[in-house]
Every structure is written in structure tokens, then in C-alpha cells.
Amino acid sequence: MDIENNQEGSQTDKPKRVDALSKSEIKPKMDKDILENKPAKKVKRKATEEQLNNPLHGVKLAEILERLVDHYGWPYLADVVNIRCFKYNPTMKSSLAFLRKMQWAREHVEDVYLDMLDERGEVKWKVKF
């Protein structure tokens, strides 16, 4: 019992900690305060008419490469674009990785894709870069 009394007594003997802010300065946040500090939602821009007419708009690089491989095959792409990932052991993964890093190679592949669309009659408007 003496041990319990000592523990209780030691807790009460400690000086109480005084916070730097008094209780009157601490205010709970109101809904109005929360709404004022909340960032606004991002507004999505609508595509322009020029973007919508662009045959490359909304087409992923993987889709472009898949369609080219299905239509022409790897040997033709290796001759036209002349990059190693098309010539030696071509895979979609290695080709996409290279095309994402090298802008000049991507532009060549996109040009071949536009030519393919033009041959098929699928493109109404040709992009000039």
C-alpha cells in the first residue's frame, strides 16, 4: 500500500506543465475555415479542334507500335526506322523503352504510322511537324 501511495504522491508532486498557448487562443476549426483553406479542384481543359483532328491525339505509343507490327512486321520497321531494337531480337518492351527515351526515334515511328493511316485512307488530315 505504501508503494501505491508513493506513486500517486509522485505524480501530484510534479509541477504542472504550462503550454505556451493559453486555452483561449486554441480554437477548433470551423467548417468555414476548412472550406476556405481547401485547394480548388483542377479544371480539365477541353481538347481544341486542332487536337481532335490530329490522328495521333489520344493514341498511345504502345498502340501505334502494335498496329505497325501487325501491318508491316518487324523486318520492314527495321529497314525504315533503322534502330537496333527493331533489328536484333525485337520485342515490344525493349522497343517501347527505347522510343520513350529517344524523341527522334519516336518521331520516325509516328511518321511511319501516319503513312500507314494515309495508305489505308483512315487519316483525313496529315500532321506537319
DRENTORKOL-3810 file (N, C-alpha, C; in nm, 4 decimals):
REM DRENTORKOL-3810
@n.u->0.0803; n.v->-0.1190; n.w->0.0000; ca.u->0.0000; ca.v->0.0000; ca.w->0.0000; c.u->0.0849; c.v->0.1258; c.w->0.0000
@n.u->0.1947; n.v->0.1202; n.w->0.0715; ca.u->0.2828; ca.v->0.2366; ca.w->0.0731; c.u->0.3376; c.v->0.2672; c.w->-0.0659
@n.u->0.3611; n.v->0.1622; n.w->-0.1434; ca.u->0.4150; ca.v->0.1815; ca.w->-0.2777; c.u->0.3136; c.v->0.2546; c.w->-0.3647
@n.u->0.1865; n.v->0.2176; n.w->-0.3497; ca.u->0.0826; ca.v->0.2837; ca.w->-0.4293; c.u->0.0709; c.v->0.4299; c.w->-0.3908
@n.u->0.0787; n.v->0.4578; n.w->-0.2645; ca.u->0.0686; ca.v->0.5969; ca.w->-0.2203; c.u->0.1861; c.v->0.6788; c.w->-0.2702
@n.u->0.3049; n.v->0.6168; n.w->-0.2734; ca.u->0.4234; ca.v->0.6890; ca.w->-0.3211; c.u->0.4106; c.v->0.7220; c.w->-0.4698
@n.u->0.3553; n.v->0.6281; n.w->-0.5463; ca.u->0.3407; ca.v->0.6525; ca.w->-0.6886; c.u->0.2402; c.v->0.7633; c.w->-0.7137
@n.u->0.1313; n.v->0.7608; n.w->-0.6373; ca.u->0.0314; ca.v->0.8656; ca.w->-0.6536; c.u->0.0875; c.v->0.9993; c.w->-0.6080
@n.u->0.1606; n.v->0.9967; n.w->-0.5024; ca.u->0.2169; ca.v->1.1203; ca.w->-0.4499; c.u->0.3201; c.v->1.1783; c.w->-0.5443
@n.u->0.3971; n.v->1.0931; n.w->-0.6128; ca.u->0.4993; ca.v->1.1428; ca.w->-0.7034; c.u->0.4364; c.v->1.2097; c.w->-0.8245
@n.u->0.3172; n.v->1.1626; n.w->-0.8610; ca.u->0.2509; ca.v->1.2234; ca.w->-0.9755; c.u->0.1978; c.v->1.3613; c.w->-0.9392
@n.u->0.1513; n.v->1.3777; n.w->-0.8214; ca.u->0.0952; ca.v->1.5065; ca.w->-0.7812; c.u->0.2041; c.v->1.6045; c.w->-0.7419
@n.u->0.3223; n.v->1.5541; n.w->-0.7037; ca.u->0.4306; ca.v->1.6427; ca.w->-0.6641; c.u->0.4946; c.v->1.7126; c.w->-0.7837
@n.u->0.4782; n.v->1.6578; n.w->-0.9039; ca.u->0.5407; ca.v->1.7171; ca.w->-1.0222; c.u->0.4703; c.v->1.8474; c.w->-1.0543
@n.u->0.5462; n.v->1.9458; n.w->-1.0951; ca.u->0.4817; ca.v->2.0723; ca.w->-1.1338; c.u->0.4059; c.v->2.0529; c.w->-1.2639
@n.u->0.2947; n.v->2.1181; n.w->-1.2743; ca.u->0.2136; ca.v->2.1074; ca.w->-1.3954; c.u->0.2791; c.v->2.1871; c.w->-1.5076
@n.u->0.2730; n.v->2.1299; n.w->-1.6276; ca.u->0.3345; ca.v->2.1916; ca.w->-1.7433; c.u->0.2424; c.v->2.3000; c.w->-1.7978
@n.u->0.2981; n.v->2.4145; n.w->-1.8221; ca.u->0.2206; ca.v->2.5249; ca.w->-1.8763; c.u->0.2540; c.v->2.5356; c.w->-2.0245
@n.u->0.1531; n.v->2.5244; n.w->-2.1073; ca.u->0.1734; ca.v->2.5354; ca.w->-2.2517; c.u->0.1941; c.v->2.6808; c.w->-2.2894
@n.u->0.2604; n.v->2.7005; n.w->-2.4006; ca.u->0.2871; ca.v->2.8356; ca.w->-2.4481; c.u->0.1575; c.v->2.9054; c.w->-2.4880
@n.u->0.0649; n.v->2.8284; n.w->-2.5439; ca.u->-0.0630; ca.v->2.8863; ca.w->-2.5836; c.u->-0.1647; c.v->2.8649; c.w->-2.4732
@n.u->-0.2349; n.v->2.9674; n.w->-2.4426; ca.u->-0.3402; ca.v->2.9514; ca.w->-2.3429; c.u->-0.4622; c.v->2.8896; c.w->-2.4096
@n.u->-0.5519; n.v->2.8418; n.w->-2.3297; ca.u->-0.6702; ca.v->2.7747; ca.w->-2.3821; c.u->-0.7575; c.v->2.8686; c.w->-2.4645
@n.u->-0.7536; n.v->2.9958; n.w->-2.4366; ca.u->-0.8375; ca.v->3.0903; ca.w->-2.5092; c.u->-0.7883; c.v->3.1089; c.w->-2.6537
@n.u->-0.6587; n.v->3.0851; n.w->-2.6798; ca.u->-0.6049; ca.v->3.1026; ca.w->-2.8145; c.u->-0.6330; c.v->2.9823; c.w->-2.9046
@n.u->-0.6615; n.v->2.8688; n.w->-2.8466; ca.u->-0.6869; ca.v->2.7490; ca.w->-2.9247; c.u->-0.8346; c.v->2.7457; c.w->-2.9603
@n.u->-0.8589; n.v->2.7473; n.w->-3.0923; ca.u->-0.9962; ca.v->2.7435; ca.w->-3.1395; c.u->-1.0128; c.v->2.6232; c.w->-3.2310
@n.u->-1.1218; n.v->2.5536; n.w->-3.2161; ca.u->-1.1455; ca.v->2.4432; ca.w->-3.3095; c.u->-1.1764; c.v->2.5004; c.w->-3.4479
@n.u->-1.1329; n.v->2.4295; n.w->-3.5509; ca.u->-1.1579; ca.v->2.4756; ca.w->-3.6869; c.u->-1.3049; c.v->2.4566; c.w->-3.7204
@n.u->-1.3607; n.v->2.5578; n.w->-3.7748; ca.u->-1.4991; ca.v->2.5534; ca.w->-3.8168; c.u->-1.5051; c.v->2.5085; c.w->-3.9625
@n.u->-1.6212; n.v->2.4680; n.w->-4.0075; ca.u->-1.6377; ca.v->2.4249; ca.w->-4.1458; c.u->-1.5993; c.v->2.5365; c.w->-4.2424
@n.u->-1.6297; n.v->2.6583; n.w->-4.2055; ca.u->-1.5978; ca.v->2.7724; ca.w->-4.2902; c.u->-1.4468; c.v->2.7854; c.w->-4.3078
@n.u->-1.3705; n.v->2.7676; n.w->-4.1996; ca.u->-1.2253; ca.v->2.7764; ca.w->-4.2068; c.u->-1.1675; c.v->2.6653; c.w->-4.2936
@n.u->-1.2229; n.v->2.5473; n.w->-4.2821; ca.u->-1.1736; ca.v->2.4339; ca.w->-4.3597; c.u->-1.1994; c.v->2.4559; c.w->-4.5083
@n.u->-1.3172; n.v->2.5064; n.w->-4.5432; ca.u->-1.3512; ca.v->2.5284; ca.w->-4.6828; c.u->-1.2678; c.v->2.6392; c.w->-4.7451
@n.u->-1.2337; n.v->2.7408; n.w->-4.6682; ca.u->-1.1526; ca.v->2.8497; ca.w->-4.7211; c.u->-1.0108; c.v->2.8035; c.w->-4.7536
@n.u->-0.9559; n.v->2.7128; n.w->-4.6765; ca.u->-0.8183; ca.v->2.6679; ca.w->-4.6957; c.u->-0.8078; c.v->2.5489; c.w->-4.7916
@n.u->-0.9188; n.v->2.4948; n.w->-4.8344; ca.u->-0.9173; ca.v->2.3773; ca.w->-4.9213; c.u->-0.8791; c.v->2.4191; c.w->-5.0634
@n.u->-0.7832; n.v->2.3479; n.w->-5.1255; ca.u->-0.7458; ca.v->2.3859; ca.w->-5.2618; c.u->-0.8582; c.v->2.3541; c.w->-5.3601
@n.u->-0.8676; n.v->2.4347; n.w->-5.4633; ca.u->-0.9719; ca.v->2.4166; ca.w->-5.5633; c.u->-0.9399; c.v->2.2969; c.w->-5.6513
@n.u->-1.0425; n.v->2.2376; n.w->-5.7078; ca.u->-1.0234; ca.v->2.1252; ca.w->-5.7983; c.u->-0.9608; c.v->2.1746; c.w->-5.9281
@n.u->-0.8808; n.v->2.0876; n.w->-5.9907; ca.u->-0.8228; ca.v->2.1220; ca.w->-6.1192; c.u->-0.9305; c.v->2.1140; c.w->-6.2255
@n.u->-0.9308; n.v->2.2129; n.w->-6.3100; ca.u->-1.0280; ca.v->2.2174; ca.w->-6.4181; c.u->-0.9631; c.v->2.1548; c.w->-6.5409
@n.u->-1.0287; n.v->2.0537; n.w->-6.5965; ca.u->-0.9756; ca.v->1.9890; ca.w->-6.7162; c.u->-1.0065; c.v->2.0752; c.w->-6.8370
@n.u->-0.9031; n.v->2.0936; n.w->-6.9174; ca.u->-0.9222; ca.v->2.1708; ca.w->-7.0392; c.u->-0.9788; c.v->2.0803; c.w->-7.1471
@n.u->-1.0640; n.v->2.1347; n.w->-7.2281; ca.u->-1.1194; ca.v->2.0581; ca.w->-7.3391; c.u->-1.0219; c.v->2.0632; c.w->-7.4559
@n.u->-1.0215; n.v->1.9572; n.w->-7.5337; ca.u->-0.9326; ca.v->1.9491; ca.w->-7.6492; c.u->-0.9766; c.v->2.0493; c.w->-7.7554
@n.u->-0.8781; n.v->2.1114; n.w->-7.8191; ca.u->-0.9089; ca.v->2.2056; ca.w->-7.9258; c.u->-0.9449; c.v->2.1283; c.w->-8.0526
@n.u->-0.9986; n.v->2.1998; n.w->-8.1491; ca.u->-1.0360; ca.v->2.1370; ca.w->-8.2762; c.u->-0.9129; c.v->2.0817; c.w->-8.3467
@n.u->-0.8020; n.v->2.1525; n.w->-8.3362; ca.u->-0.6780; ca.v->2.1060; ca.w->-8.3998; c.u->-0.6304; c.v->1.9742; c.w->-8.3376
@n.u->-0.6401; n.v->1.9639; n.w->-8.2054; ca.u->-0.6002; ca.v->1.8405; ca.w->-8.1394; c.u->-0.6918; c.v->1.7248; c.w->-8.1775
@n.u->-0.8201; n.v->1.7518; n.w->-8.1866; ca.u->-0.9151; ca.v->1.6453; ca.w->-8.2212; c.u->-0.8950; c.v->1.5966; c.w->-8.3645
@n.u->-0.8483; n.v->1.6843; n.w->-8.4522; ca.u->-0.8232; ca.v->1.6453; ca.w->-8.5906; c.u->-0.6898; c.v->1.5738; c.w->-8.6066
@n.u->-0.6040; n.v->1.5834; n.w->-8.5091; ca.u->-0.4729; ca.v->1.5194; ca.w->-8.5149; c.u->-0.4899; c.v->1.3687; c.w->-8.4999
@n.u->-0.4431; n.v->1.2891; n.w->-8.5972; ca.u->-0.4611; ca.v->1.1439; ca.w->-8.5882; c.u->-0.3814; c.v->1.0801; c.w->-8.4747
@n.u->-0.2831; n.v->1.1496; n.w->-8.4195; ca.u->-0.2047; ca.v->1.0961; ca.w->-8.3081; c.u->-0.2666; c.v->1.1307; c.w->-8.1726
@n.u->-0.3691; n.v->1.2154; n.w->-8.1724; ca.u->-0.4308; ca.v->1.2580; ca.w->-8.0464; c.u->-0.5045; c.v->1.1415; c.w->-7.9808
@n.u->-0.4654; n.v->1.1106; n.w->-7.8576; ca.u->-0.5316; ca.v->1.0061; ca.w->-7.7804; c.u->-0.4843; c.v->0.8652; c.w->-7.8120
@n.u->-0.3835; n.v->0.8522; n.w->-7.8988; ca.u->-0.3323; ca.v->0.7199; ca.w->-7.9342; c.u->-0.2013; c.v->0.6996; c.w->-7.8585
@n.u->-0.1937; n.v->0.5911; n.w->-7.7848; ca.u->-0.0737; ca.v->0.5627; ca.w->-7.7062; c.u->0.0352; c.v->0.5057; c.w->-7.7956
@n.u->0.1585; n.v->0.5234; n.w->-7.7512; ca.u->0.2724; ca.v->0.4742; ca.w->-7.8272; c.u->0.2671; c.v->0.3226; c.w->-7.8431
@n.u->0.2221; n.v->0.2531; n.w->-7.7412; ca.u->0.2109; ca.v->0.1068; ca.w->-7.7487; c.u->0.1111; c.v->0.0658; c.w->-7.8572
@n.u->0.0005; n.v->0.1380; n.w->-7.8685; ca.u->-0.0988; ca.v->0.1077; ca.w->-7.9722; c.u->-0.0417; c.v->0.1323; c.w->-8.1111
@n.u->0.0335; n.v->0.2405; n.w->-8.1247; ca.u->0.0952; ca.v->0.2725; ca.w->-8.2534; c.u->0.1890; c.v->0.1599; c.w->-8.2951
@n.u->0.2756; n.v->0.1187; n.w->-8.2035; ca.u->0.3732; ca.v->0.0160; ca.w->-8.2359; c.u->0.3061; c.v->-0.1182; c.w->-8.2647
@n.u->0.2033; n.v->-0.1530; n.w->-8.1892; ca.u->0.1312; ca.v->-0.2784; ca.w->-8.2137; c.u->0.0676; c.v->-0.2798; c.w->-8.3525
@n.u->0.0061; n.v->-0.1686; n.w->-8.3900; ca.u->-0.0578; ca.v->-0.1615; ca.w->-8.5216; c.u->0.0446; c.v->-0.1682; c.w->-8.6331
@n.u->0.1610; n.v->-0.1044; n.w->-8.6134; ca.u->0.2659; ca.v->-0.1086; ca.w->-8.7151; c.u->0.3229; c.v->-0.2495; c.w->-8.7305
@n.u->0.3436; n.v->-0.3177; n.w->-8.6197; ca.u->0.3978; ca.v->-0.4535; ca.w->-8.6249; c.u->0.2966; c.v->-0.5474; c.w->-8.6898
@n.u->0.1700; n.v->-0.5306; n.w->-8.6586; ca.u->0.0668; ca.v->-0.6142; ca.w->-8.7208; c.u->0.0571; c.v->-0.5886; c.w->-8.8716
@n.u->0.0705; n.v->-0.4639; n.w->-8.9105; ca.u->0.0542; ca.v->-0.4280; ca.w->-9.0511; c.u->0.1796; c.v->-0.4579; c.w->-9.1336
@n.u->0.2968; n.v->-0.4151; n.w->-9.0846; ca.u->0.4204; ca.v->-0.4278; ca.w->-9.1617; c.u->0.5106; c.v->-0.5420; c.w->-9.1145
@n.u->0.5229; n.v->-0.5598; n.w->-8.9847; ca.u->0.6159; ca.v->-0.6585; ca.w->-8.9300; c.u->0.7472; c.v->-0.5927; c.w->-8.8888
@n.u->0.8229; n.v->-0.6650; n.w->-8.8083; ca.u->0.9494; ca.v->-0.6119; ca.w->-8.7559; c.u->1.0541; c.v->-0.5863; c.w->-8.8648
@n.u->1.0696; n.v->-0.6749; n.w->-8.9646; ca.u->1.1735; ca.v->-0.6505; ca.w->-9.0655; c.u->1.1540; c.v->-0.5192; c.w->-9.1423
@n.u->1.0305; n.v->-0.4889; n.w->-9.1797; ca.u->1.0041; ca.v->-0.3640; ca.w->-9.2505; c.u->1.0350; c.v->-0.2439; c.w->-9.1604
@n.u->0.9927; n.v->-0.2501; n.w->-9.0343; ca.u->1.0196; ca.v->-0.1402; ca.w->-8.9422; c.u->1.1697; c.v->-0.1217; c.w->-8.9210
@n.u->1.2438; n.v->-0.2329; n.w->-8.9180; ca.u->1.3896; ca.v->-0.2238; ca.w->-8.9011; c.u->1.4531; c.v->-0.1536; c.w->-9.0207
@n.u->1.4017; n.v->-0.1776; n.w->-9.1416; ca.u->1.4557; ca.v->-0.1120; ca.w->-9.2610; c.u->1.4205; c.v->0.0360; c.w->-9.2649
@n.u->1.2988; n.v->0.0676; n.w->-9.2289; ca.u->1.2510; ca.v->0.2056; ca.w->-9.2404; c.u->1.3073; c.v->0.2943; c.w->-9.1298
@n.u->1.3030; n.v->0.2479; n.w->-9.0062; ca.u->1.3432; ca.v->0.3318; ca.w->-8.8934; c.u->1.4905; c.v->0.3126; c.w->-8.8590
@n.u->1.5465; n.v->0.1946; n.w->-8.8824; ca.u->1.6876; ca.v->0.1642; ca.w->-8.8635; c.u->1.7348; c.v->0.1867; c.w->-8.7194
@n.u->1.6728; n.v->0.1153; n.w->-8.6275; ca.u->1.7207; ca.v->0.1138; ca.w->-8.4891; c.u->1.7404; c.v->-0.0313; c.w->-8.4463
@n.u->1.8362; n.v->-0.0523; n.w->-8.3582; ca.u->1.8768; ca.v->-0.1877; ca.w->-8.3187; c.u->1.7642; c.v->-0.2667; c.w->-8.2534
@n.u->1.6788; n.v->-0.1997; n.w->-8.1745; ca.u->1.5734; ca.v->-0.2736; ca.w->-8.1050; c.u->1.4695; c.v->-0.3294; c.w->-8.2019
@n.u->1.4673; n.v->-0.2807; n.w->-8.3274; ca.u->1.3811; ca.v->-0.3383; ca.w->-8.4303; c.u->1.4534; c.v->-0.4483; c.w->-8.5078
@n.u->1.5875; n.v->-0.4409; n.w->-8.5126; ca.u->1.6647; ca.v->-0.5356; ca.w->-8.5935; c.u->1.6988; c.v->-0.6642; c.w->-8.5192
@n.u->1.7501; n.v->-0.6520; n.w->-8.3984; ca.u->1.8023; ca.v->-0.7674; ca.w->-8.3258; c.u->1.7110; c.v->-0.8028; c.w->-8.2083
@n.u->1.6509; n.v->-0.9196; n.w->-8.2160; ca.u->1.5621; ca.v->-0.9694; ca.w->-8.1110; c.u->1.4569; c.v->-0.8645; c.w->-8.0713
@n.u->1.3729; n.v->-0.8227; n.w->-8.1656; ca.u->1.2755; ca.v->-0.7172; ca.w->-8.1351; c.u->1.1649; c.v->-0.7648; c.w->-8.0413
@n.u->1.1385; n.v->-0.6843; n.w->-7.9413; ca.u->1.0263; ca.v->-0.7080; ca.w->-7.8510; c.u->0.9546; c.v->-0.5755; c.w->-7.8298
@n.u->0.8295; n.v->-0.5854; n.w->-7.7913; ca.u->0.7518; ca.v->-0.4638; ca.w->-7.7640; c.u->0.8127; c.v->-0.3866; c.w->-7.6474
@n.u->0.8532; n.v->-0.4578; n.w->-7.5440; ca.u->0.9041; ca.v->-0.3935; ca.w->-7.4236; c.u->1.0310; c.v->-0.3134; c.w->-7.4518
@n.u->1.1277; n.v->-0.3750; n.w->-7.5196; ca.u->1.2529; ca.v->-0.3042; ca.w->-7.5464; c.u->1.2311; c.v->-0.1892; c.w->-7.6439
@n.u->1.1451; n.v->-0.2093; n.w->-7.7422; ca.u->1.1187; ca.v->-0.1049; ca.w->-7.8404; c.u->1.0487; c.v->0.0146; c.w->-7.7767
@n.u->0.9508; n.v->-0.0122; n.w->-7.6934; ca.u->0.8803; ca.v->0.0982; ca.w->-7.6263; c.u->0.9731; c.v->0.1749; c.w->-7.5333
@n.u->1.0591; n.v->0.1038; n.w->-7.4629; ca.u->1.1538; ca.v->0.1701; ca.w->-7.3725; c.u->1.2456; c.v->0.2629; c.w->-7.4516
@n.u->1.2948; n.v->0.2166; n.w->-7.5656; ca.u->1.3839; ca.v->0.2991; ca.w->-7.6477; c.u->1.3091; c.v->0.4183; c.w->-7.7063
@n.u->1.1897; n.v->0.3946; n.w->-7.7583; ca.u->1.1129; ca.v->0.5025; ca.w->-7.8207; c.u->1.0720; c.v->0.6092; c.w->-7.7203
@n.u->1.0506; n.v->0.5711; n.w->-7.5964; ca.u->1.0151; ca.v->0.6701; ca.w->-7.4936; c.u->1.1347; c.v->0.7559; c.w->-7.4549
@n.u->1.2550; n.v->0.6998; n.w->-7.4673; ca.u->1.3754; ca.v->0.7755; ca.w->-7.4316; c.u->1.4231; c.v->0.8645; c.w->-7.5458
@n.u->1.4133; n.v->0.8151; n.w->-7.6677; ca.u->1.4679; ca.v->0.8862; ca.w->-7.7833; c.u->1.3565; c.v->0.9487; c.w->-7.8668
@n.u->1.3466; n.v->1.0791; n.w->-7.8589; ca.u->1.2393; ca.v->1.1515; ca.w->-7.9270; c.u->1.2504; c.v->1.1385; c.w->-8.0786
@n.u->1.3730; n.v->1.1382; n.w->-8.1325; ca.u->1.3897; ca.v->1.1295; ca.w->-8.2774; c.u->1.3357; c.v->0.9963; c.w->-8.3304
@n.u->1.3571; n.v->0.8882; n.w->-8.2562; ca.u->1.3084; ca.v->0.7571; ca.w->-8.2992; c.u->1.1562; c.v->0.7523; c.w->-8.2925
@n.u->1.1019; n.v->0.8124; n.w->-8.1874; ca.u->0.9559; ca.v->0.8161; ca.w->-8.1739; c.u->0.8926; c.v->0.8923; c.w->-8.2899
@n.u->0.9542; n.v->1.0034; n.w->-8.3292; ca.u->0.9014; ca.v->1.0821; ca.w->-8.4402; c.u->0.9047; c.v->1.0026; c.w->-8.5702
@n.u->1.0118; n.v->0.9247; n.w->-8.5919; ca.u->1.0187; ca.v->0.8403; ca.w->-8.7119; c.u->0.9066; c.v->0.7367; c.w->-8.7114
@n.u->0.8835; n.v->0.6751; n.w->-8.5967; ca.u->0.7785; ca.v->0.5732; ca.w->-8.5864; c.u->0.6417; c.v->0.6372; c.w->-8.6075
@n.u->0.6208; n.v->0.7561; n.w->-8.5523; ca.u->0.4935; ca.v->0.8253; ca.w->-8.5725; c.u->0.4730; c.v->0.8609; c.w->-8.7195
@n.u->0.5810; n.v->0.8984; n.w->-8.7899; ca.u->0.5698; ca.v->0.9275; ca.w->-8.9335; c.u->0.5305; c.v->0.8031; c.w->-9.0120
@n.u->0.5895; n.v->0.6901; n.w->-8.9766; ca.u->0.5543; ca.v->0.5645; ca.w->-9.0432; c.u->0.4076; c.v->0.5306; c.w->-9.0148
@n.u->0.3634; n.v->0.5564; n.w->-8.8924; ca.u->0.2236; ca.v->0.5302; ca.w->-8.8549; c.u->0.1286; c.v->0.6188; c.w->-8.9356
@n.u->0.1645; n.v->0.7460; n.w->-8.9514; ca.u->0.0806; ca.v->0.8369; ca.w->-9.0300; c.u->0.0763; c.v->0.7943; c.w->-9.1766
@n.u->0.1902; n.v->0.7477; n.w->-9.2282; ca.u->0.1918; ca.v->0.6967; ca.w->-9.3658; c.u->0.1014; c.v->0.5742; c.w->-9.3801
@n.u->0.1036; n.v->0.4866; n.w->-9.2797; ca.u->0.0179; ca.v->0.3682; ca.w->-9.2828; c.u->-0.1293; c.v->0.4091; c.w->-9.2820
@n.u->-0.1637; n.v->0.5065; n.w->-9.1975; ca.u->-0.3029; ca.v->0.5545; ca.w->-9.1937; c.u->-0.3418; c.v->0.6175; c.w->-9.3267
@n.u->-0.2479; n.v->0.6881; n.w->-9.3893; ca.u->-0.2743; ca.v->0.7525; ca.w->-9.5171; c.u->-0.2968; c.v->0.6480; c.w->-9.6264
@n.u->-0.2167; n.v->0.5395; n.w->-9.6247; ca.u->-0.2350; ca.v->0.4302; ca.w->-9.7217; c.u->-0.3726; c.v->0.3656; c.w->-9.7075
@n.u->-0.4134; n.v->0.3467; n.w->-9.5851; ca.u->-0.5421; ca.v->0.2818; ca.w->-9.5584; c.u->-0.6597; c.v->0.3757; c.w->-9.5805
@n.u->-0.6328; n.v->0.5049; n.w->-9.5912; ca.u->-0.7393; ca.v->0.6025; ca.w->-9.6080; c.u->-0.8072; c.v->0.6378; c.w->-9.4768
@n.u->-0.7417; n.v->0.6107; n.w->-9.3645; ca.u->-0.8005; ca.v->0.6379; ca.w->-9.2330; c.u->-0.7744; c.v->0.7795; c.w->-9.1841
@n.u->-0.6769; n.v->0.8471; n.w->-9.2441; ca.u->-0.6428; ca.v->0.9807; ca.w->-9.1966; c.u->-0.7015; c.v->1.0845; c.w->-9.2930
@n.u->-0.7655; n.v->1.1850; n.w->-9.2339; ca.u->-0.8250; ca.v->1.2918; ca.w->-9.3135; c.u->-0.7329; c.v->1.4130; c.w->-9.3194
@n.u->-0.6515; n.v->1.4263; n.w->-9.2176; ca.u->-0.5686; ca.v->1.5433; ca.w->-9.2026; c.u->-0.4295; c.v->1.4978; c.w->-9.1625
@n.u->-0.3288; n.v->1.5352; n.w->-9.2353; ca.u->-0.1936; ca.v->1.4905; ca.w->-9.2063; c.u->-0.1227; c.v->1.5962; c.w->-9.1233
@n.u->-0.0556; n.v->1.5534; n.w->-9.0206; ca.u->0.0139; ca.v->1.6438; ca.w->-8.9301; c.u->0.1482; c.v->1.6801; c.w->-8.9902
@n.u->0.1816; n.v->1.8081; n.w->-8.9846; ca.u->0.3122; ca.v->1.8533; ca.w->-9.0324; c.u->0.3882; c.v->1.9081; c.w->-8.9124
@n.u->0.5020; n.v->1.8480; n.w->-8.8834; ca.u->0.5838; ca.v->1.8928; ca.w->-8.7700; c.u->0.7028; c.v->1.9701; c.w->-8.8177
END
